[in-house]
Amino acid sequence: MSGATMAAGRLDLMLTELRLPTVRRLAEDVCAQSDREGWPARRLLEALLEHELAERETRRIDRHRAESCLSPDKRLSSFDFAAVPNVSKAQVMALADAQEWLDRGANVLLFGPPGVGKSHLVCALGHALIDAGRRVLFTRCSDLVQRLQAARRDLRLPQELAKLDRFDLLILDDLSYVRRDQAETSVLFELIAERYERKSLAITANTPFSEWGQVFVEPAMTLAAVDRLVHHSTILEMNVESYRRRSAQAAQPAQPATRRGRGHDSNAPTEQR
């Protein structure tokens, strides 16, 4: 075995031990380029470490996206802002680009009837924040409430809330579908209170605040929850016609008008007005 082969094998072992897989993979080619072009040692070292750091960042973002449970196809680039004219695209892009609101534990609240794109928009915001290096978790509100309820029964609710603290933004989809139950709404309130002014929440709801008494059992709890959520928040009102309904109507062929004349079957259904 030649000395060069032994040196290469030793370098490979050291890079494996140091957990530098990208440097290990690229070392031979980058070193060969350095020899050809006469790089100084500093430039060679910087080139190898830049590749390592770039791939580590890519792997980290991929891990965070996988753990987020966000729909992969719901991005800002595919959201139709024209269909929701009362939502400012500039405001949403500002939330995506300047994340200081996450550092303040501020919230984003999205209201509107089913089918107007609330989940799409909040997922798209989550993807943009992950691209910026933040950690996000998307969950149906009812699913998370059941998870917290089970943790309370097992006397591990503080530990479960601590796990959620890892995420800069916790997205609770469809708050309106949480059942009005003392045990369920109390853990939801505890989550809201625990994250207040520390960690951010994004919540979608089909109903306005005035109807949140159907979610929380006690009026005092409703007022306290709303007060904490609204204190530092951006509210996006999406009160437009359902996108799914509009798509279904557009896909239907035009129905020819029928004329009622002599010989018309009296048992046939009449045209609905």
C-alpha positions in Angstrom: 0.0 0.0 0.0 1.5 3.4 -1.0 2.0 6.3 1.4 -0.5 8.4 -0.5 -3.2 5.7 -0.1 -2.4 5.3 3.6 -2.6 9.1 4.1 -5.9 9.3 2.2 -7.3 6.4 4.4 -6.1 8.1 7.5 -7.7 11.4 6.5 -11.0 9.6 5.7 -11.0 8.1 9.2 -10.4 11.4 10.9 -13.1 13.2 8.9 -15.5 10.3 9.8 -14.6 10.6 13.5 -15.1 14.4 13.4 -18.5 13.9 11.7 -17.7 16.0 8.6 -19.4 14.0 5.9 -19.4 16.7 3.3 -15.7 17.5 3.7 -15.0 13.7 3.6 -17.0 13.4 0.3 -15.5 16.5 -1.4 -12.0 16.5 0.0 -10.3 14.6 -2.8 -11.8 16.8 -5.6 -11.4 20.1 -3.8 -7.8 19.3 -2.8 -7.0 18.3 -6.4 -8.4 21.6 -7.6 -6.4 23.4 -5.0 -3.2 21.7 -6.2 -3.9 22.6 -9.8 -4.7 26.3 -9.1 -2.2 26.8 -6.3 -4.6 27.9 -3.6 -3.2 29.1 -0.3 -4.0 26.8 2.6 -6.5 29.2 4.1 -8.6 29.2 0.9 -8.6 25.4 0.7 -9.8 25.2 4.4 -12.5 27.8 3.8 -13.8 26.1 0.7 -14.2 22.7 2.4 -15.8 24.2 5.5 -18.2 26.4 3.5 -19.5 23.2 1.8 -19.9 21.5 5.1 -21.8 24.4 6.7 -24.1 24.8 3.6 -25.0 21.1 3.6 -25.6 21.1 7.4 -28.0 24.0 7.0 -29.8 22.2 4.2 -30.1 19.0 6.3 -31.3 21.0 9.3 -34.1 22.7 7.3 -35.1 19.4 5.8 -35.4 17.9 9.3 -37.4 20.9 10.5 -39.7 20.7 7.5 -40.3 17.0 8.1 -41.2 17.5 11.8 -43.5 20.4 11.0 -46.3 18.3 9.5 -47.0 21.1 7.0 -48.7 20.3 3.7 -45.7 20.3 1.3 -47.6 21.9 -1.6 -49.1 24.9 0.3 -46.6 27.7 -0.3 -46.9 31.5 -0.6 -46.0 31.2 -4.3 -49.2 29.2 -4.9 -51.6 31.2 -2.8 -54.1 33.3 -4.7 -54.1 36.7 -2.9 -56.4 38.1 -5.5 -59.2 35.8 -4.3 -58.9 37.3 -0.8 -58.6 41.0 -1.5 -59.0 42.0 2.2 -55.7 40.2 3.1 -52.6 42.3 2.3 -50.0 40.4 0.5 -47.4 42.9 1.7 -48.4 42.3 5.3 -48.1 38.5 4.9 -44.7 38.8 3.2 -43.6 41.0 6.0 -44.5 38.3 8.6 -42.5 35.8 6.5 -39.5 38.0 6.0 -39.1 39.8 9.4 -39.4 37.3 12.2 -39.0 39.7 15.1 -42.7 39.0 16.0 -41.7 35.5 16.8 -39.0 36.8 19.2 -41.8 38.8 21.0 -44.1 35.8 21.2 -46.7 37.6 19.0 -49.6 35.7 17.3 -51.3 35.4 13.9 -55.1 34.9 13.9 -56.9 33.9 10.7 -60.7 34.1 10.6 -63.2 33.2 7.8 -65.6 30.6 6.6 -64.5 27.1 5.5 -62.8 26.8 2.1 -61.3 30.4 1.8 -57.7 29.3 2.2 -56.9 29.9 5.9 -55.0 26.6 6.2 -53.1 27.2 2.9 -52.0 30.7 4.0 -50.9 29.7 7.5 -49.1 26.6 6.1 -47.4 28.8 3.5 -46.2 31.2 6.3 -44.9 28.2 8.2 -42.8 27.0 5.2 -41.3 30.5 4.8 -40.4 30.6 8.4 -38.7 27.2 8.2 -36.7 28.5 5.2 -35.6 31.3 7.5 -34.3 28.9 10.1 -37.3 28.8 12.5 -39.0 25.7 13.9 -42.8 25.3 13.2 -45.4 22.7 14.1 -48.7 22.4 12.4 -51.6 20.4 14.0 -55.3 20.3 14.0 -56.4 22.0 17.2 -58.7 19.1 18.3 -55.8 16.6 17.9 -53.4 18.7 20.0 -56.1 19.2 22.7 -56.6 15.4 22.9 -52.8 14.9 23.1 -52.6 17.4 26.0 -55.6 15.8 27.7 -53.9 12.5 27.6 -50.7 14.1 29.1 -52.7 15.6 31.9 -54.3 12.2 32.7 -50.8 10.7 32.9 -49.5 13.6 35.0 -47.0 14.7 32.4 -48.7 17.9 31.1 -45.7 20.1 32.0 -43.4 17.9 30.1 -45.7 17.9 27.0 -45.9 21.7 27.1 -42.1 21.9 27.4 -41.8 19.8 24.2 -44.0 22.3 22.4 -41.6 25.1 23.5 -39.1 23.8 21.0 -41.2 25.4 18.3 -41.0 29.1 17.5 -44.5 28.9 16.0 -47.3 26.5 16.9 -50.1 26.4 14.3 -53.5 25.4 15.6 -55.8 24.7 12.7 -59.6 24.8 13.1 -60.0 25.9 16.6 -63.8 26.2 16.1 -64.1 22.4 16.0 -62.8 21.8 19.5 -65.6 20.4 21.6 -67.1 22.5 24.4 -65.8 20.2 27.2 -64.3 21.3 30.5 -61.3 19.1 30.3 -60.5 19.9 26.7 -60.9 23.7 26.9 -58.9 23.9 30.1 -55.8 22.3 28.6 -56.2 24.6 25.5 -56.3 27.6 27.8 -53.3 26.3 29.7 -51.4 26.1 26.4 -52.4 29.7 25.4 -51.4 31.0 28.9 -48.1 29.0 28.9 -47.0 30.5 25.5 -48.3 34.0 26.2 -45.6 36.6 25.4 -43.0 33.9 25.1 -43.8 31.7 22.1 -46.0 32.4 19.1 -49.3 30.8 18.1 -51.1 30.9 14.7 -54.7 30.0 14.9 -57.4 29.5 12.2 -61.0 29.7 13.1 -64.3 29.7 11.3 -66.1 31.7 14.0 -65.4 35.2 15.3 -64.4 35.9 18.9 -68.0 36.6 19.7 -68.8 32.9 19.2 -65.8 31.5 21.1 -68.2 30.9 24.1 -69.0 27.7 22.1 -65.4 26.6 22.6 -64.6 27.6 26.1 -67.0 26.5 28.8 -66.7 29.5 31.2 -67.2 33.1 30.0 -64.2 34.2 32.1 -62.0 31.6 30.4 -63.2 32.8 27.0 -62.3 36.4 27.8 -58.9 35.5 29.3 -58.0 33.4 26.2 -59.1 36.1 23.7 -57.3 38.8 25.7 -54.0 36.9 25.7 -54.2 36.0 22.0 -55.2 39.5 20.8 -52.7 41.4 23.0 -49.8 40.9 20.5 -51.4 39.7 17.3 -51.9 40.2 13.6 -55.5 39.4 12.6 -56.3 38.4 9.0 -60.0 38.5 8.1 -60.8 36.2 5.1 -64.5 36.6 4.8 -65.0 35.7 1.2 -66.8 33.0 -0.7 -65.4 29.5 -0.4 -62.8 28.8 -3.0 -64.0 25.2 -3.2 -67.5 26.3 -3.8 -66.4 28.7 -6.5 -64.3 26.0 -8.2 -67.2 23.6 -8.1 -69.6 26.2 -9.6 -67.1 27.0 -12.4 -66.7 23.3 -13.3 -70.4 22.8 -13.8 -71.7 23.1 -17.4 -74.3 25.7 -18.1 -77.8 24.4 -17.9 -80.1 25.2 -20.9 -83.3 27.1 -19.9 -86.4 24.9 -20.2 -89.8 26.2 -21.5 -93.0 25.1 -20.1 -95.6 24.5 -22.8 -98.6 22.5 -23.7 -98.2 18.8 -23.0 -95.8 19.5 -20.1 -95.7 16.6 -17.7 -97.4 17.9 -14.5 -95.4 15.4 -12.5 -92.0 16.7 -13.6 -90.1 18.8 -11.1 -90.5 22.5 -11.5 -87.5 24.9 -11.9 -86.2 26.1 -8.6 -86.3 29.9 -8.2 
